[in-house]
Structure formats: structure tokens, C-alpha cells
Amino acid sequence: MQPCRKDTDFGVVCNTNPQPLLLLDASYYSLFELCIKALSDLDRSR
């Protein structure tokens, strides 16, 4: 199975993760423990 890349709005990286998320990182190329995608059902036509 091929991994697929999804853009995450918020991600959680635990302190025990072997690939740390550094303070100034703009991108993270490892696995998050928790991924959150923000959705909106805002209808601008109303």
C-alpha cells in the first residue's frame, strides 16, 4: 500500500517521538501522533 500525504491543520508530536518537532520547523516530515483537519460548512452566499 502506498502512503498518501495529507495536509494537516494541527498536529501533535509527543516528546517520545524519535523525530522531534523543533521550535522553528515550518514542515515536519515524520508521523504525527494526532492529526486534526479543520472543516468549515460556512456558506458565504447567505
N, C-alpha and C positions, 0 to 999 in steps of 0.2 A: 504494500500500500504506500502511495506517495504522500508525504506530508503536505499540507496546504498552509499557506501563510494568510493569516487574518490580521487586520489592523485592530489593535486593542485601544480603547479609550483610556482605561485604567488597568494597571496590572500590579499584582502583589508578588514580591520576591522575598522569601524568608531568609533570615540570617544564615540558615544552614544550607542554602543553595550553593553548590560548588562554583557557580559563576555569579559573583556579586554584582549588584546594580550600584554603580558608583554615582556620586552626587552630581557630577556634570555630564553624565551619559545622556545623549539625545536619542540613541537607539539601543535596543537590547536584543542580542542575537542568541538567546537561550530560552529555556522554558520558564514560564511564569507558574507560580503555584495557584494563582487565581486570576482569571481574565474577566473583565467587565466591559461590555459593549453598551454604550448609551443609545437608547432608541427614543424617537420622538414621534408622536402621532399628531403634531401640530398641523392644522390645516390653515394655511395663510389666506385662503380665499374667503374665510368667514370674517 
